[in-house]
Amino acid sequence: MKNKIFKERLKFFFFGMLVVLGILFLTGADNQTTLSNGRYQISAWGGALGAKSGAVGAFVVDTVSGEAKNVYTRTYGINDKGRVVKNNLNKHFNSYQ
């Protein structure tokens, strides 16, 4: 009787270990690199230039080299009355200055 209970517990222990190992293998199965997410990523920024004015813009990050370049800037409010300062959104990353 004790031998039968021991074998059943051992069977459930190994089955549980197999389930845990299966979950660990499946959660580690995603092997994405930076290039599979896209080399260039765009992000926005904004800030106040005073009580009634500010600026907004966007920059692009090269995820391989880590280089970031400002590609769009626009001021609004009293300063420059909403003038677009820079708009390079239709250019390739390497042509930005």
Biopython code that builds the backbone (N, CA, C, O; Angstrom):
import numpy as np
from Bio.PDB.StructureBuilder import StructureBuilder

atoms = [
    (1, "MET", "N", (0.815, -1.193, 0.000)),
    (1, "MET", "CA", (0.000, 0.000, 0.000)),
    (1, "MET", "C", (0.866, 1.268, 0.000)),
    (1, "MET", "O", (0.597, 2.197, -0.761)),
    (2, "LYS", "N", (1.911, 1.310, 0.857)),
    (2, "LYS", "CA", (2.794, 2.469, 0.915)),
    (2, "LYS", "C", (3.543, 2.643, -0.395)),
    (2, "LYS", "O", (3.761, 3.769, -0.842)),
    (3, "ASN", "N", (3.931, 1.558, -1.001)),
    (3, "ASN", "CA", (4.657, 1.606, -2.256)),
    (3, "ASN", "C", (3.785, 2.196, -3.363)),
    (3, "ASN", "O", (4.282, 2.940, -4.209)),
    (4, "LYS", "N", (2.496, 1.875, -3.366)),
    (4, "LYS", "CA", (1.564, 2.389, -4.373)),
    (4, "LYS", "C", (1.380, 3.894, -4.202)),
    (4, "LYS", "O", (1.371, 4.622, -5.194)),
    (5, "ILE", "N", (1.236, 4.373, -2.978)),
    (5, "ILE", "CA", (1.075, 5.805, -2.700)),
    (5, "ILE", "C", (2.356, 6.559, -3.100)),
    (5, "ILE", "O", (2.290, 7.639, -3.687)),
    (6, "PHE", "N", (3.522, 5.974, -2.776)),
    (6, "PHE", "CA", (4.795, 6.594, -3.135)),
    (6, "PHE", "C", (4.925, 6.727, -4.652)),
    (6, "PHE", "O", (5.342, 7.775, -5.145)),
    (7, "LYS", "N", (4.575, 5.684, -5.393)),
    (7, "LYS", "CA", (4.657, 5.729, -6.857)),
    (7, "LYS", "C", (3.706, 6.760, -7.437)),
    (7, "LYS", "O", (4.042, 7.441, -8.406)),
    (8, "GLU", "N", (2.527, 6.880, -6.855)),
    (8, "GLU", "CA", (1.565, 7.868, -7.352)),
    (8, "GLU", "C", (2.044, 9.285, -7.067)),
    (8, "GLU", "O", (1.913, 10.159, -7.924)),
    (9, "ARG", "N", (2.591, 9.528, -5.890)),
    (9, "ARG", "CA", (3.126, 10.849, -5.564)),
    (9, "ARG", "C", (4.311, 11.186, -6.468)),
    (9, "ARG", "O", (4.441, 12.319, -6.931)),
    (10, "LEU", "N", (5.161, 10.212, -6.714)),
    (10, "LEU", "CA", (6.307, 10.404, -7.590)),
    (10, "LEU", "C", (5.843, 10.731, -9.016)),
    (10, "LEU", "O", (6.425, 11.583, -9.687)),
    (11, "LYS", "N", (4.799, 10.050, -9.462)),
    (11, "LYS", "CA", (4.246, 10.299, -10.787)),
    (11, "LYS", "C", (3.714, 11.732, -10.882)),
    (11, "LYS", "O", (3.979, 12.410, -11.875)),
    (12, "PHE", "N", (2.976, 12.210, -9.882)),
    (12, "PHE", "CA", (2.446, 13.565, -9.896)),
    (12, "PHE", "C", (3.559, 14.605, -9.755)),
    (12, "PHE", "O", (3.471, 15.688, -10.334)),
    (13, "PHE", "N", (4.600, 14.283, -8.993)),
    (13, "PHE", "CA", (5.742, 15.187, -8.869)),
    (13, "PHE", "C", (6.409, 15.396, -10.224)),
    (13, "PHE", "O", (6.661, 16.532, -10.625)),
    (14, "PHE", "N", (6.695, 14.296, -10.933)),
    (14, "PHE", "CA", (7.326, 14.418, -12.248)),
    (14, "PHE", "C", (6.399, 15.091, -13.263)),
    (14, "PHE", "O", (6.866, 15.845, -14.116)),
    (15, "PHE", "N", (5.098, 14.829, -13.181)),
    (15, "PHE", "CA", (4.146, 15.498, -14.052)),
    (15, "PHE", "C", (4.132, 17.010, -13.775)),
    (15, "PHE", "O", (4.081, 17.808, -14.711)),
    (16, "GLY", "N", (4.177, 17.397, -12.514)),
    (16, "GLY", "CA", (4.234, 18.815, -12.139)),
    (16, "GLY", "C", (5.511, 19.480, -12.621)),
    (16, "GLY", "O", (5.491, 20.613, -13.102)),
    (17, "MET", "N", (6.630, 18.760, -12.488)),
    (17, "MET", "CA", (7.905, 19.290, -12.982)),
    (17, "MET", "C", (7.865, 19.472, -14.492)),
    (17, "MET", "O", (8.393, 20.452, -15.018)),
    (18, "LEU", "N", (7.243, 18.533, -15.186)),
    (18, "LEU", "CA", (7.120, 18.629, -16.638)),
    (18, "LEU", "C", (6.282, 19.850, -17.036)),
    (18, "LEU", "O", (6.617, 20.549, -17.992)),
    (19, "VAL", "N", (5.201, 20.102, -16.306)),
    (19, "VAL", "CA", (4.358, 21.273, -16.576)),
    (19, "VAL", "C", (5.144, 22.557, -16.319)),
    (19, "VAL", "O", (5.090, 23.482, -17.129)),
    (20, "VAL", "N", (5.867, 22.628, -15.215)),
    (20, "VAL", "CA", (6.647, 23.823, -14.893)),
    (20, "VAL", "C", (7.718, 24.066, -15.950)),
    (20, "VAL", "O", (7.897, 25.200, -16.393)),
    (21, "LEU", "N", (8.432, 23.019, -16.361)),
    (21, "LEU", "CA", (9.454, 23.171, -17.397)),
    (21, "LEU", "C", (8.836, 23.595, -18.727)),
    (21, "LEU", "O", (9.414, 24.398, -19.460)),
    (22, "GLY", "N", (7.665, 23.052, -19.033)),
    (22, "GLY", "CA", (6.975, 23.454, -20.263)),
    (22, "GLY", "C", (6.616, 24.921, -20.251)),
    (22, "GLY", "O", (6.780, 25.606, -21.261)),
    (23, "ILE", "N", (6.130, 25.418, -19.131)),
    (23, "ILE", "CA", (5.791, 26.846, -19.008)),
    (23, "ILE", "C", (7.045, 27.706, -19.131)),
    (23, "ILE", "O", (7.024, 28.740, -19.799)),
    (24, "LEU", "N", (8.136, 27.286, -18.491)),
    (24, "LEU", "CA", (9.380, 28.046, -18.586)),
    (24, "LEU", "C", (9.899, 28.092, -20.022)),
    (24, "LEU", "O", (10.360, 29.139, -20.476)),
    (25, "PHE", "N", (9.831, 26.989, -20.729)),
    (25, "PHE", "CA", (10.284, 26.973, -22.117)),
    (25, "PHE", "C", (9.389, 27.838, -22.997)),
    (25, "PHE", "O", (9.883, 28.521, -23.893)),
    (26, "LEU", "N", (8.089, 27.819, -22.757)),
    (26, "LEU", "CA", (7.189, 28.612, -23.585)),
    (26, "LEU", "C", (7.322, 30.099, -23.318)),
    (26, "LEU", "O", (7.189, 30.893, -24.250)),
    (27, "THR", "N", (7.577, 30.505, -22.090)),
    (27, "THR", "CA", (7.729, 31.929, -21.811)),
    (27, "THR", "C", (9.060, 32.454, -22.315)),
    (27, "THR", "O", (9.181, 33.648, -22.589)),
    (28, "GLY", "N", (10.045, 31.612, -22.443)),
    (28, "GLY", "CA", (11.347, 32.025, -22.978)),
    (28, "GLY", "C", (11.468, 31.810, -24.468)),
    (28, "GLY", "O", (12.560, 31.957, -25.017)),
    (29, "ALA", "N", (10.382, 31.466, -25.144)),
    (29, "ALA", "CA", (10.449, 31.132, -26.564)),
    (29, "ALA", "C", (10.509, 32.355, -27.461)),
    (29, "ALA", "O", (10.873, 32.228, -28.630)),
    (30, "ASP", "N", (10.169, 33.525, -26.964)),
    (30, "ASP", "CA", (10.163, 34.734, -27.781)),
    (30, "ASP", "C", (11.586, 35.255, -27.898)),
    (30, "ASP", "O", (12.146, 35.765, -26.928)),
    (31, "ASN", "N", (12.164, 35.130, -29.068)),
    (31, "ASN", "CA", (13.561, 35.504, -29.282)),
    (31, "ASN", "C", (13.625, 36.687, -30.237)),
    (31, "ASN", "O", (14.191, 36.572, -31.324)),
    (32, "GLN", "N", (13.049, 37.832, -29.844)),
    (32, "GLN", "CA", (13.062, 39.000, -30.711)),
    (32, "GLN", "C", (14.329, 39.803, -30.487)),
    (32, "GLN", "O", (14.809, 39.947, -29.362)),
    (33, "THR", "N", (14.855, 40.320, -31.579)),
    (33, "THR", "CA", (16.001, 41.220, -31.496)),
    (33, "THR", "C", (15.513, 42.631, -31.742)),
    (33, "THR", "O", (14.341, 42.854, -32.044)),
    (34, "THR", "N", (16.420, 43.578, -31.611)),
    (34, "THR", "CA", (16.059, 44.972, -31.843)),
    (34, "THR", "C", (15.609, 45.195, -33.278)),
    (34, "THR", "O", (14.700, 45.984, -33.533)),
    (35, "LEU", "N", (16.239, 44.507, -34.207)),
    (35, "LEU", "CA", (15.903, 44.719, -35.610)),
    (35, "LEU", "C", (14.513, 44.216, -35.963)),
    (35, "LEU", "O", (13.897, 44.727, -36.899)),
    (36, "SER", "N", (14.001, 43.220, -35.233)),
    (36, "SER", "CA", (12.670, 42.730, -35.557)),
    (36, "SER", "C", (11.584, 43.690, -35.090)),
    (36, "SER", "O", (10.447, 43.594, -35.553)),
    (37, "ASN", "N", (11.903, 44.613, -34.187)),
    (37, "ASN", "CA", (10.934, 45.613, -33.731)),
    (37, "ASN", "C", (10.993, 46.877, -34.564)),
    (37, "ASN", "O", (10.178, 47.777, -34.362)),
    (38, "GLY", "N", (11.906, 46.972, -35.470)),
    (38, "GLY", "CA", (12.083, 48.182, -36.265)),
    (38, "GLY", "C", (13.316, 48.923, -35.816)),
    (38, "GLY", "O", (13.524, 49.154, -34.625)),
    (39, "ARG", "N", (14.129, 49.290, -36.775)),
    (39, "ARG", "CA", (15.377, 49.948, -36.418)),
    (39, "ARG", "C", (15.144, 51.380, -35.949)),
    (39, "ARG", "O", (15.808, 51.837, -35.019)),
    (40, "TYR", "N", (14.211, 52.095, -36.579)),
    (40, "TYR", "CA", (13.969, 53.494, -36.234)),
    (40, "TYR", "C", (12.645, 53.623, -35.505)),
    (40, "TYR", "O", (11.626, 53.086, -35.939)),
    (41, "GLN", "N", (12.671, 54.343, -34.391)),
    (41, "GLN", "CA", (11.449, 54.579, -33.616)),
    (41, "GLN", "C", (11.292, 56.083, -33.411)),
    (41, "GLN", "O", (12.268, 56.804, -33.203)),
    (42, "ILE", "N", (10.043, 56.537, -33.475)),
    (42, "ILE", "CA", (9.765, 57.965, -33.341)),
    (42, "ILE", "C", (9.102, 58.224, -31.990)),
    (42, "ILE", "O", (8.316, 57.413, -31.501)),
    (43, "SER", "N", (9.433, 59.361, -31.406)),
    (43, "SER", "CA", (8.851, 59.739, -30.130)),
    (43, "SER", "C", (8.588, 61.248, -30.148)),
    (43, "SER", "O", (9.229, 61.981, -30.901)),
    (44, "ALA", "N", (7.670, 61.697, -29.338)),
    (44, "ALA", "CA", (7.292, 63.116, -29.303)),
    (44, "ALA", "C", (7.782, 63.768, -28.012)),
    (44, "ALA", "O", (8.019, 63.095, -27.009)),
    (45, "TRP", "N", (7.925, 65.075, -28.060)),
    (45, "TRP", "CA", (8.305, 65.852, -26.888)),
    (45, "TRP", "C", (7.537, 67.165, -26.911)),
    (45, "TRP", "O", (6.974, 67.544, -27.938)),
    (46, "GLY", "N", (7.516, 67.843, -25.799)),
    (46, "GLY", "CA", (6.862, 69.144, -25.698)),
    (46, "GLY", "C", (7.265, 69.839, -24.417)),
    (46, "GLY", "O", (7.674, 69.199, -23.448)),
    (47, "GLY", "N", (7.147, 71.156, -24.423)),
    (47, "GLY", "CA", (7.499, 71.900, -23.226)),
    (47, "GLY", "C", (7.038, 73.337, -23.307)),
    (47, "GLY", "O", (6.744, 73.845, -24.389)),
    (48, "ALA", "N", (6.977, 73.977, -22.185)),
    (48, "ALA", "CA", (6.541, 75.371, -22.109)),
    (48, "ALA", "C", (7.719, 76.304, -22.309)),
    (48, "ALA", "O", (8.819, 76.041, -21.824)),
    (49, "LEU", "N", (7.483, 77.414, -23.036)),
    (49, "LEU", "CA", (8.494, 78.451, -23.209)),
    (49, "LEU", "C", (8.151, 79.696, -22.407)),
    (49, "LEU", "O", (8.832, 80.717, -22.503)),
    (50, "GLY", "N", (7.121, 79.604, -21.640)),
    (50, "GLY", "CA", (6.648, 80.717, -20.833)),
    (50, "GLY", "C", (5.225, 80.434, -20.414)),
    (50, "GLY", "O", (4.744, 79.307, -20.534)),
    (51, "ALA", "N", (4.549, 81.461, -19.920)),
    (51, "ALA", "CA", (3.183, 81.269, -19.442)),
    (51, "ALA", "C", (2.198, 81.018, -20.573)),
    (51, "ALA", "O", (1.227, 80.284, -20.390)),
    (52, "LYS", "N", (2.431, 81.618, -21.748)),
    (52, "LYS", "CA", (1.460, 81.506, -22.835)),
    (52, "LYS", "C", (2.065, 80.968, -24.122)),
    (52, "LYS", "O", (1.508, 81.200, -25.196)),
    (53, "SER", "N", (3.161, 80.273, -24.053)),
    (53, "SER", "CA", (3.766, 79.734, -25.267)),
    (53, "SER", "C", (4.507, 78.443, -24.946)),
    (53, "SER", "O", (4.750, 78.111, -23.786)),
    (54, "GLY", "N", (4.851, 77.738, -25.992)),
    (54, "GLY", "CA", (5.569, 76.483, -25.811)),
    (54, "GLY", "C", (6.060, 75.942, -27.132)),
    (54, "GLY", "O", (5.984, 76.614, -28.160)),
    (55, "ALA", "N", (6.560, 74.736, -27.099)),
    (55, "ALA", "CA", (7.073, 74.096, -28.303)),
    (55, "ALA", "C", (6.762, 72.610, -28.231)),
    (55, "ALA", "O", (6.719, 72.018, -27.153)),
    (56, "VAL", "N", (6.547, 72.025, -29.395)),
    (56, "VAL", "CA", (6.328, 70.588, -29.509)),
    (56, "VAL", "C", (7.226, 70.075, -30.617)),
    (56, "VAL", "O", (7.699, 70.843, -31.455)),
    (57, "GLY", "N", (7.454, 68.782, -30.613)),
    (57, "GLY", "CA", (8.291, 68.226, -31.661)),
    (57, "GLY", "C", (8.365, 66.724, -31.586)),
    (57, "GLY", "O", (7.706, 66.081, -30.769)),
    (58, "ALA", "N", (9.186, 66.183, -32.460)),
    (58, "ALA", "CA", (9.382, 64.743, -32.519)),
    (58, "ALA", "C", (10.844, 64.454, -32.810)),
    (58, "ALA", "O", (11.535, 65.241, -33.455)),
    (59, "PHE", "N", (11.297, 63.318, -32.325)),
    (59, "PHE", "CA", (12.648, 62.875, -32.647)),
    (59, "PHE", "C", (12.619, 61.408, -33.016)),
    (59, "PHE", "O", (11.719, 60.669, -32.618)),
    (60, "VAL", "N", (13.614, 60.998, -33.781)),
    (60, "VAL", "CA", (13.739, 59.619, -34.236)),
    (60, "VAL", "C", (14.978, 59.023, -33.588)),
    (60, "VAL", "O", (16.028, 59.662, -33.525)),
    (61, "VAL", "N", (14.843, 57.787, -33.104)),
    (61, "VAL", "CA", (15.946, 57.081, -32.463)),
    (61, "VAL", "C", (16.342, 55.902, -33.337)),
    (61, "VAL", "O", (15.491, 55.114, -33.749)),
    (62, "ASP", "N", (17.637, 55.783, -33.620)),
    (62, "ASP", "CA", (18.188, 54.603, -34.293)),
    (62, "ASP", "C", (18.467, 53.588, -33.192)),
    (62, "ASP", "O", (19.394, 53.775, -32.404)),
    (63, "THR", "N", (17.679, 52.516, -33.125)),
    (63, "THR", "CA", (17.781, 51.578, -32.008)),
    (63, "THR", "C", (19.038, 50.720, -32.073)),
    (63, "THR", "O", (19.381, 50.070, -31.086)),
    (64, "VAL", "N", (19.730, 50.700, -33.200)),
    (64, "VAL", "CA", (20.966, 49.925, -33.295)),
    (64, "VAL", "C", (22.150, 50.728, -32.757)),
    (64, "VAL", "O", (22.926, 50.229, -31.942)),
    (65, "SER", "N", (22.285, 51.982, -33.221)),
    (65, "SER", "CA", (23.425, 52.792, -32.787)),
    (65, "SER", "C", (23.116, 53.629, -31.545)),
    (65, "SER", "O", (24.038, 54.081, -30.866)),
    (66, "GLY", "N", (21.824, 53.844, -31.235)),
    (66, "GLY", "CA", (21.441, 54.660, -30.090)),
    (66, "GLY", "C", (21.397, 56.140, -30.391)),
    (66, "GLY", "O", (21.134, 56.938, -29.491)),
    (67, "GLU", "N", (21.647, 56.534, -31.624)),
    (67, "GLU", "CA", (21.656, 57.937, -32.010)),
    (67, "GLU", "C", (20.232, 58.466, -32.120)),
    (67, "GLU", "O", (19.355, 57.783, -32.649)),
    (68, "ALA", "N", (19.995, 59.672, -31.625)),
    (68, "ALA", "CA", (18.675, 60.309, -31.697)),
    (68, "ALA", "C", (18.816, 61.637, -32.419)),
    (68, "ALA", "O", (19.768, 62.383, -32.192)),
    (69, "LYS", "N", (17.840, 61.930, -33.309)),
    (69, "LYS", "CA", (17.871, 63.194, -34.048)),
    (69, "LYS", "C", (16.502, 63.848, -33.991)),
    (69, "LYS", "O", (15.477, 63.183, -34.149)),
    (70, "ASN", "N", (16.492, 65.162, -33.763)),
    (70, "ASN", "CA", (15.261, 65.936, -33.752)),
    (70, "ASN", "C", (14.804, 66.134, -35.199)),
    (70, "ASN", "O", (15.571, 66.615, -36.033)),
    (71, "VAL", "N", (13.554, 65.764, -35.494)),
    (71, "VAL", "CA", (13.088, 65.838, -36.875)),
    (71, "VAL", "C", (11.940, 66.823, -37.068)),
    (71, "VAL", "O", (11.636, 67.180, -38.205)),
    (72, "TYR", "N", (11.300, 67.268, -36.003)),
    (72, "TYR", "CA", (10.176, 68.199, -36.144)),
    (72, "TYR", "C", (10.114, 69.081, -34.916)),
    (72, "TYR", "O", (10.200, 68.601, -33.785)),
    (73, "THR", "N", (9.963, 70.382, -35.146)),
    (73, "THR", "CA", (9.814, 71.333, -34.055)),
    (73, "THR", "C", (8.828, 72.414, -34.482)),
    (73, "THR", "O", (8.920, 72.948, -35.587)),
    (74, "ARG", "N", (7.890, 72.729, -33.605)),
    (74, "ARG", "CA", (6.934, 73.809, -33.864)),
    (74, "ARG", "C", (6.719, 74.566, -32.573)),
    (74, "ARG", "O", (6.513, 73.968, -31.517)),
    (75, "THR", "N", (6.767, 75.888, -32.661)),
    (75, "THR", "CA", (6.460, 76.728, -31.507)),
    (75, "THR", "C", (5.025, 77.206, -31.616)),
    (75, "THR", "O", (4.472, 77.291, -32.712)),
    (76, "TYR", "N", (4.431, 77.513, -30.493)),
    (76, "TYR", "CA", (3.057, 78.011, -30.478)),
    (76, "TYR", "C", (2.926, 79.055, -29.388)),
    (76, "TYR", "O", (3.738, 79.127, -28.466)),
    (77, "GLY", "N", (1.901, 79.848, -29.515)),
    (77, "GLY", "CA", (1.655, 80.885, -28.522)),
    (77, "GLY", "C", (2.261, 82.207, -28.938)),
    (77, "GLY", "O", (2.365, 82.496, -30.130)),
    (78, "ILE", "N", (2.663, 83.010, -27.972)),
    (78, "ILE", "CA", (3.172, 84.362, -28.225)),
    (78, "ILE", "C", (4.489, 84.321, -28.996)),
    (78, "ILE", "O", (4.663, 85.078, -29.951)),
    (79, "ASN", "N", (5.409, 83.460, -28.605)),
    (79, "ASN", "CA", (6.694, 83.380, -29.297)),
    (79, "ASN", "C", (6.505, 82.835, -30.700)),
    (79, "ASN", "O", (6.022, 81.716, -30.867)),
    (80, "ASP", "N", (6.877, 83.606, -31.709)),
    (80, "ASP", "CA", (6.851, 83.219, -33.131)),
    (80, "ASP", "C", (5.468, 82.885, -33.651)),
    (80, "ASP", "O", (5.355, 82.480, -34.808)),
    (81, "LYS", "N", (4.437, 83.025, -32.891)),
    (81, "LYS", "CA", (3.046, 82.827, -33.292)),
    (81, "LYS", "C", (2.805, 81.499, -34.020)),
    (81, "LYS", "O", (2.145, 81.483, -35.058)),
    (82, "GLY", "N", (3.311, 80.424, -33.511)),
    (82, "GLY", "CA", (3.042, 79.094, -34.068)),
    (82, "GLY", "C", (3.853, 78.764, -35.308)),
    (82, "GLY", "O", (3.316, 78.173, -36.245)),
    (83, "ARG", "N", (5.090, 79.116, -35.342)),
    (83, "ARG", "CA", (5.950, 78.901, -36.497)),
    (83, "ARG", "C", (6.557, 77.502, -36.470)),
    (83, "ARG", "O", (7.004, 77.037, -35.421)),
    (84, "VAL", "N", (6.574, 76.821, -37.635)),
    (84, "VAL", "CA", (7.253, 75.528, -37.750)),
    (84, "VAL", "C", (8.739, 75.813, -37.934)),
    (84, "VAL", "O", (9.133, 76.460, -38.905)),
    (85, "VAL", "N", (9.558, 75.338, -37.012)),
    (85, "VAL", "CA", (10.985, 75.604, -37.036)),
    (85, "VAL", "C", (11.713, 74.560, -37.875)),
    (85, "VAL", "O", (12.625, 74.900, -38.629)),
    (86, "LYS", "N", (11.326, 73.307, -37.755)),
    (86, "LYS", "CA", (11.993, 72.222, -38.465)),
    (86, "LYS", "C", (10.962, 71.177, -38.828)),
    (86, "LYS", "O", (10.115, 70.830, -38.005)),
    (87, "ASN", "N", (11.021, 70.663, -40.064)),
    (87, "ASN", "CA", (10.136, 69.580, -40.487)),
    (87, "ASN", "C", (10.904, 68.659, -41.427)),
    (87, "ASN", "O", (10.931, 68.884, -42.637)),
    (88, "ASN", "N", (11.517, 67.642, -40.881)),
    (88, "ASN", "CA", (12.283, 66.664, -41.648)),
    (88, "ASN", "C", (11.624, 65.288, -41.604)),
    (88, "ASN", "O", (12.310, 64.281, -41.772)),
    (89, "LEU", "N", (10.326, 65.220, -41.386)),
    (89, "LEU", "CA", (9.665, 63.925, -41.204)),
    (89, "LEU", "C", (9.669, 63.079, -42.463)),
    (89, "LEU", "O", (9.536, 61.859, -42.366)),
    (90, "ASN", "N", (9.814, 63.669, -43.638)),
    (90, "ASN", "CA", (9.792, 62.887, -44.869)),
    (90, "ASN", "C", (11.183, 62.541, -45.375)),
    (90, "ASN", "O", (11.315, 62.042, -46.492)),
    (91, "LYS", "N", (12.206, 62.788, -44.601)),
    (91, "LYS", "CA", (13.580, 62.484, -45.001)),
    (91, "LYS", "C", (14.046, 61.185, -44.342)),
    (91, "LYS", "O", (13.485, 60.747, -43.338)),
    (92, "HIS", "N", (15.074, 60.584, -44.922)),
    (92, "HIS", "CA", (15.698, 59.403, -44.331)),
    (92, "HIS", "C", (16.543, 59.818, -43.131)),
    (92, "HIS", "O", (17.048, 60.940, -43.076)),
    (93, "PHE", "N", (16.692, 58.918, -42.184)),
    (93, "PHE", "CA", (17.401, 59.218, -40.932)),
    (93, "PHE", "C", (18.805, 59.759, -41.178)),
    (93, "PHE", "O", (19.232, 60.687, -40.490)),
    (94, "ASN", "N", (19.523, 59.204, -42.134)),
    (94, "ASN", "CA", (20.916, 59.621, -42.383)),
    (94, "ASN", "C", (21.018, 61.020, -42.986)),
    (94, "ASN", "O", (22.096, 61.613, -42.962)),
    (95, "SER", "N", (19.933, 61.560, -43.522)),
    (95, "SER", "CA", (19.986, 62.905, -44.126)),
    (95, "SER", "C", (19.649, 64.004, -43.124)),
    (95, "SER", "O", (19.716, 65.181, -43.479)),
    (96, "TYR", "N", (19.286, 63.662, -41.872)),
    (96, "TYR", "CA", (19.005, 64.677, -40.855)),
    (96, "TYR", "C", (20.295, 65.354, -40.430)),
    (96, "TYR", "O", (21.363, 64.742, -40.435)),
    (97, "GLN", "N", (20.188, 66.623, -40.062)),
    (97, "GLN", "CA", (21.359, 67.322, -39.557)),
    (97, "GLN", "C", (21.184, 67.702, -38.118)),
    (97, "GLN", "O", (22.080, 68.304, -37.525)),
]
sb = StructureBuilder()
sb.init_structure("model")
sb.init_model(0)
sb.init_chain("A")
sb.init_seg("    ")
for serial, (resi, resn, name, xyz) in enumerate(atoms, 1):
    if name == "N":
        sb.init_residue(resn, " ", resi, " ")
    sb.init_atom(name, np.array(xyz, "f"), 0.0, 1.0, " ", f" {name:<3s}", serial, name[0])
structure = sb.get_structure()
